[in-house]
């Protein structure tokens, strides 16, 4: 073959490839674009910055019900309440206080209300060495036993702080021990975790140890041709609007053109 | 039959000099093919829904902007956001403070793996909800090991913490020696004097080199136009921080620059129910982070051996 013939052959070959590619692009032979599966918005309780519990000081500040701290509605002033113990020397929690679970420490020595409460004045607390402490100042009582943790708390290394790190620009609120720990049963409570990252394709969920297909729900749509949903969208826009409101709380209005809303929230196979 | 004029019938070897039937056909075939291919390759542009305005296209590099330029840019961003979401945002460009270097400390003993930080971050920083972009990834690791290979981030139990596991949230470590900054071909990401590595979203070309360079998987790419529901948009924004991004740019944790440069704590710290997250100015000897680094068992900077020198420290109680 002459050099000119070779060039022609290469050119013809390249032309054929380009024509095929161009046709492929124009006719969308690449296949339909993958749809995004609807992801429900995270529940707002996971965005809540409130502490696990409310301290006495919080209740006072908010002007809320303080009847739990009004001891002398039931108890008699000047007459220390009697404690009762069972055969194993365990404190019997009276029915009036049945909401209290005695679980402070695993050593069994916190088996007595008056380790912390003042028996002579129930509206006060007391340290083991007899210092009286107000309910609003309870961290000092906790610190009388938990020294190192108290030191960390004072320095801000333990516990919650919110507000301003720059104290010149604003205040920081340091939360008290009882904002997170129930003094009668101080272990930090376990809770439901917020949803983890959603997998791009539910099919992959089966292979992951944590994400289960059940969690993803059955409204997750399958790969469907772009043109077919476009055509369907034109005919059923009214239906879709209703469906969108009921089946998905995910509103994309403004973030994308209307077509994309349909793309993301609608199940075209229905 | 007259002899043809040599000038009218050129030598085939010099065919380019004049148009013959054959060369015309060949050239037009090649040209048509080329044009068709070009048209086909440009077709995706027709589907583009975020074509840059002249204003945005001609915008200067962040570091070269005068305060006047910045005021104009902020106005443009506010208009764009208002047009898109129907909410007038408050966009600021907060500068680093003097004598401040931010450090983050995370107490691994306290973290219960509830992922509240992940979602508080998404809400604060206007991240895309679908596809999901999250700056924080909470790893669950079995007790007795810090082997990241054994980590799992899709855990979904009824309640946390689970027996036998601890949790390690990973986000941008704000390295002192950031590999992501080194690889950026257009200097769209850099380290500020307060230690925050920032991104100019309008300068980023979306090459994703930084994503590949980051040893902490901390950078996220907007593969599609991000989608944020109107009612969840945070209107308190900053230029280098949480203003809405567009398709084709990188983003990552910036220590909530719009909060921290105004003196406030980051959103992930505010929401942490266990108080595991600590943040502050390391140059202030009385700050919480200074106390932690001095007194607590701070024993890892994640992937310390990489030489990245993170400003993110993991510590333990006891």
Contacts between the chains, C-beta under 8 A, distances in Angstrom:
chain1	res1	chain2	res2	distance
A	8	B	26	7.7
A	11	B	26	7.4
A	11	B	30	6.6
A	15	B	29	6.2
A	15	B	30	6.4
A	15	B	33	4.7
A	18	B	33	4.7
A	18	B	34	7.0
A	18	B	36	7.3
A	18	B	37	4.5
A	19	B	33	5.5
A	19	B	36	6.8
A	19	B	37	7.9
A	21	B	37	6.2
A	21	B	40	6.9
A	22	B	33	7.4
A	22	B	36	4.2
A	22	B	37	4.7
A	22	B	39	7.3
A	22	B	40	4.1
A	23	B	40	8.0
A	24	B	40	7.9
A	25	B	40	3.7
A	25	B	41	6.9
A	25	B	43	6.0
A	26	B	39	8.0
A	26	B	40	5.4
A	26	B	43	7.0
A	36	B	130	5.6
A	36	B	131	6.1
A	36	B	224	7.5
A	37	B	130	8.0
A	38	B	130	7.0
A	39	B	129	6.3
A	39	B	130	4.7
A	39	B	132	6.2
A	41	B	129	6.4
A	41	B	229	6.5
A	41	B	232	6.8
A	42	B	119	4.7
A	42	B	122	7.5
A	46	B	115	7.5
A	46	B	116	5.4
A	46	B	119	4.9
A	46	B	120	7.8
A	47	B	116	7.6
A	47	B	119	6.0
A	47	B	120	5.7
A	47	B	123	5.3
A	47	B	271	6.8
A	48	B	271	7.5
A	49	B	120	7.6
A	49	B	270	5.0
A	49	B	271	5.1
A	51	B	273	7.3
A	52	B	273	5.7
A	149	B	317	7.8
A	152	B	291	8.0
A	152	B	295	7.8
A	152	B	296	7.5
A	152	B	317	7.6
A	155	B	288	6.5
A	155	B	291	4.1
A	155	B	295	7.5
A	156	B	278	7.0
A	156	B	280	8.0
A	156	B	287	7.8
A	156	B	288	3.4
A	156	B	291	6.7
A	157	B	105	8.0
A	157	B	107	7.9
A	157	B	278	6.5
A	157	B	288	5.9
A	157	B	291	5.5
A	157	B	292	4.9
A	157	B	295	7.3
A	157	B	296	6.1
A	158	B	107	8.0
A	158	B	275	6.8
A	158	B	317	7.3
A	159	B	275	4.7
A	160	B	272	7.2
A	160	B	273	7.9
A	160	B	275	4.0
A	161	B	265	7.1
A	161	B	269	7.9
A	161	B	275	7.6
A	161	B	288	7.2
A	162	B	265	6.3
A	162	B	269	7.8
A	162	B	270	5.1
A	163	B	264	7.0
A	163	B	265	6.8
A	164	B	263	4.7
A	164	B	264	5.5
A	164	B	265	7.1
A	165	B	260	7.1
A	165	B	263	6.5
A	165	B	264	7.0
A	165	B	265	5.4
A	165	B	279	6.0
A	165	B	280	4.9
A	165	B	281	6.8
A	165	B	287	7.2
A	165	B	288	8.0
A	166	B	97	7.8
A	166	B	263	3.4
A	166	B	264	8.0
A	166	B	281	7.5
A	168	B	263	7.3
A	169	B	262	7.0
A	169	B	263	3.2
A	169	B	264	7.9
A	170	B	263	5.7
A	170	B	264	7.1
A	172	B	265	7.9
A	175	B	275	7.4
A	180	B	273	7.4
A	180	B	274	7.3
A	180	B	275	6.8
A	188	B	110	8.0
A	188	B	112	6.9
A	188	B	274	6.2
A	190	B	112	7.0
A	190	B	159	4.4
A	190	B	160	6.1
A	190	B	161	6.1
A	191	B	112	7.2
A	191	B	114	5.7
A	191	B	159	6.0
A	191	B	160	6.6
A	191	B	273	7.3
A	192	B	114	7.8
A	192	B	158	6.8
A	192	B	159	5.6
A	192	B	160	7.7
A	193	B	113	6.2
A	193	B	114	5.0
A	193	B	115	5.3
A	193	B	155	7.5
A	193	B	156	7.2
A	193	B	157	6.9
A	193	B	159	7.4
A	193	B	160	4.6
A	194	B	114	6.3
A	194	B	115	4.0
A	194	B	116	5.8
A	194	B	118	6.5
A	194	B	119	5.2
A	195	B	115	7.4
A	195	B	156	7.6
A	196	B	115	6.6
A	196	B	138	7.9
A	196	B	153	6.5
A	196	B	154	5.2
A	196	B	155	6.6
A	196	B	156	5.8
A	197	B	132	6.0
A	197	B	134	6.1
A	197	B	137	7.4
A	197	B	153	6.7
A	197	B	154	6.8
A	198	B	132	5.5
A	199	B	154	7.4
A	200	B	131	7.2
A	208	B	154	4.8
A	209	B	152	6.3
A	209	B	154	7.0
A	209	B	155	7.8
A	210	B	152	6.1
A	210	B	153	7.9
A	210	B	154	3.5
A	210	B	155	4.3
A	210	B	156	4.7
A	211	B	154	4.5
A	211	B	156	6.3
A	212	B	156	6.9
A	215	B	156	6.2
A	250	B	129	6.9
A	250	B	130	6.4
A	250	B	227	7.9
A	250	B	229	6.4
A	251	B	229	4.9
A	251	B	230	6.6
A	251	B	231	7.6
A	252	B	130	7.9
A	252	B	227	4.8
A	252	B	229	7.1
A	253	B	230	6.5
A	254	B	84	5.2
A	254	B	85	4.9
A	254	B	86	6.1
A	254	B	230	5.7
A	255	B	84	6.8
A	255	B	85	7.4
A	255	B	225	7.1
A	255	B	226	7.3
A	255	B	227	4.4
A	255	B	228	5.8
A	255	B	229	7.6
A	255	B	230	7.9
A	256	B	49	7.0
A	256	B	225	5.9
A	256	B	227	6.1
A	257	B	49	5.8
A	260	B	49	7.8
A	260	B	225	7.8
A	260	B	227	8.0
A	264	B	130	6.3
A	264	B	227	7.2
